[in-house]
Amino acid sequence: MKKIIIVSLIVCIILFIFYKNDDKNYNTNETIVTNNIIEPSEINQYLTESSELNSNTKIEYISKGMNIDKFKEILTKKEKYVNKGTTYTHINYKFEKHLHYEELENIYNNLNNSKAVKLEVIGQSYDKRNIYSIEIGYGEDEIMFEGNIHASEIAPTLFLTKYAIDIVNEYENNNKEINELLKNHKIIIVPTVNPDGYEYSLFGKKTINDNESFVYKNDLNIEQDYYKANLNGIDLNRNFPTQTGGLYFADYEPSFTLVTEKSTERLEYFPGYSLGSEPETQALIYWMYKHYKNSHAYISVHSAGQVIYNGKPSLSDEFNRLSSECASIVNKHTNYEILGKDFEDEGYGNDGTSTDMISEIIHGYKMSYITGRLSTTYYKPTSNTLKSKMCIITIETLENYTQDLKVIKTEYNNKNLNSVFTELTQFKA
């Protein structure tokens, strides 16, 4: 009997040690609920009862505006930081294999064990996966990176994850330059806006929990390697409630990519029946309003074309100048082609992107009770005062869509994306 008890105790001790030290057993649901990002008493300053005055502009609507109560809920949501686990363990990641999203979560939770990192769950996806924001550093000057808003564009997730790993590894190794960088700056990364799409594009239908979702039902008709939307069939990068999101000007020929229903076709992007409808969109809106006032740059990372989009034709000269300067930093390291504000179409049905949203927020646009969109005095105003100094750019990495890890690794190394991200972090707006 004594032998049985002793053996049982030994087994229990072994199991305890194993589970305590196994990096794959983080409880990512344990979060610390803290402050509201905006106090309920302050919410009215983000809303307006007016809308655009130039009624001679004829509008064709594809999507309804955002639900105002949902917008208020987002703005008054509480922060949810993840509890830290055990001691930080050095991560050796070199694009060796395709990682499941669960494996990425393990990496993010390990990063969270560093004193320099705070990990927040900013929302959940359509299929109930956590969407993370990784905050690295102590400085008041912030930079925002987001990637993988489009399902099959997995490279940005890997680029931004690799960058976070390298920064934290060097910090933990007491690298003086990195310590100084993080003393003065805070790097804030959402590596995967669309985690369901990331998982589906790599590993297929078997990864989907909701068998009533659009993608599950239409899997046979979808080109998995090129799919852009979320599992609900909505292009998240058209779903933001911007001034001209989900509509087009009737005098214009709408974009050939614009559709009025969910689609399985490669180049057909549906903004949704209502803007701001998707949980992934809502998570990023929360994140934008939380951080924009302290940030000098917003970098949206995509993966096709090797170009840099910067500037918005209807917004302020100062904003366009700052964005052009950030684009030049990227060009210096990568030789990606710079495409300025003249390459931005407004009113053709392509609006409602994440960069449209953050650009209008920093220009003081308010959510209209009338349109359910960010609003200002006129459509296509010729000037606006920049309320918060920030450069905003979209970096299209890679020459063509690919999930080939050799190509992705080569791009990260040969285009010096590590240096690109660090120099953007130190950019002074």
Secondary structure, DSSP 8 states (H G I E B T S, - for coil): -HHHHHHHHHHHHHHHHHHHH-GGG--TT-EEEEEESS-GGGGGGGEES-----TTS-EEESSB---HHHHHHHHT-EEEEE---S-------SS-S---HHHHHHHHHHHTTSTTEEEEEEEE-TTS-EEEEEEEE--SEEEEEEE--STT--HHHHHHHHHHHHHHHHHHTT-HHHHHHHHHEEEEEE--S-HHHHHHHHH-GGG-S-TTSHHHHHGGGS-GGG--S-TTS--GGG-S--TTTTEEETTS---TTB-SS---STT-B---SBTT-SHHHHHHHHHHHHHGGGEEEEEEEE-SSSEEEE--TTS-HHHHHHHHHHHHHHHHHH--EEE-GGG---SSS----HHHHHHHHHTT-EEETTTSSEE-SSSS-S----SS--EEEEEE-SSS----HHHHHHHHHHTTHHHHHHHHHT---
